[in-house]
């Protein structure tokens, strides 16, 4: 096969060729070039991927060991015989426990008290709010809740509250919210993400209030929203207790605590997690204390139980973190549901204690990663559950005592852990999957007779694609003109660049993003009667009909 190629054609398609070199991004506006253009050497700038893919690691890894030793020293040095006598922590990576540490004494007033362990029970305070959120997402996933953005009034038709901050209100009477009255409204998602505008507590109540949901709704009728729903981050225990109790009663036909026990705790085998502080549970507990060392009473939070009543252990919290990171494959929620649950919902104002809010998370950024966390503090106890979803990493710290005021233990721990884990992932050799039979994909392909590609098989059976022909720009390093294809499923492959690679390559005025093209999908066509695929598409790159050639083409360069 012969293809004539003139100098004029080479000039016209020069930039297109460069872009196609990097995996078929060809929709680029080309500046007019003179035929004598001199191409400068490609210049690599920031290296990618910015976020390495979590891959299986072979332990021991020195950088991780050093980071975990620093965390051990950090937490151990935070123990205070009066203010913070006991602490347990655990780190999970993907589906495994990476490290756990236990410090201090379970009972500071008992000289013979033992050190806590991963089965020692602590109150987890506002980490309890994770469970009404799980209930909401599970009911939504199962179709029992139509939408996360359903208004509360759909499930509590007698809910009303005054909203004097509604800027678009009409007559004075319209400031009373009723179902279907207006949007944006007080939705289920906003209740689970501290965007409801509901007050922190019901008027004339404290966390020990023992009323019921009907009484709570009655109290709200003459109360006011402190912010228009969806416009401001405002912490509310009312929102989570109302959400949990109404969904439990009106949607499940049961009650919130029974639903959590059956659908979360039992399913994840969280045997030392629950609501009721029985004598047997109390014997397993680290004794919580105030800052003066006095033991804190084990209050029953009454109607506010969904917002802060629960207890747990680091061993059980590790199981929950793994489920939230999606490592248990649908044990609790589908991956797409988990992705929604872990996505930031709203950027908070500067006075709020987190940069963003989620369901039910407080979200801040470290080293470019979202650290998704829930903190809880209740008389005598403090707790934090935190996740870095991109790294499949989680850390829980449970404390009997007062959270240290002068340092953020979790953020400090991540300052050691994130760089170490990121380095481990970058240094790990990535194993690509070969297709069951490479023969149907091997051969020569072209995109509109403008760019040409050869698909070969390496020594491990993995497909390798390389550009060739007159449009190949020799100033671009060969390794950036070569793609490896990771087999995913029937005729579908994922493009993988060898890491690290430049996020962008620049040649004169052209700038091509390799980061945008890494991990794009190639979908090969059904095999023909010769048993080979006649071509492929790359939908994510808006590139279609890359077709097979009968053999390697030969190019003849001619004058204009």
Secondary structure by P-SEA (a helix, b strand, c coil): cbbbbcaaaaaaaaaaaaaaaacccccccccccccccccccccccccccccccccccccccaaaaaaaaaaaaaaaaacccccccbbbbbbbcccccccccccccccccccccccccccbbbbbccccaaaaaaaaaaaaaaccccccccccccccccbbbbcccccccccccccccccccccccccaaaaaccccccccccccccccccccaaaaaaaacccccccccccbbbbbaaaaaaaaaaaacccccccaaaaaaaccccccccccccccccaaaaaaccbbbccccccccccccccccccccccccaaaaaaaaaaaacccccccccaaaaaaaaccccccccccccccccccccccccccccccbbbbbcccbbbbbbbcccccbbbbbbbcccccccccaaaaaaaacaaaaaaaaaacbbbbbbccccccccccccccccbbbbbbcccccbbbbbbbcccccccccccccbbbbbbccccbbbbbcccccccccccccbbbbcccccbbbbbbcccccccccccccccccccccccccccbbbbbbbcc
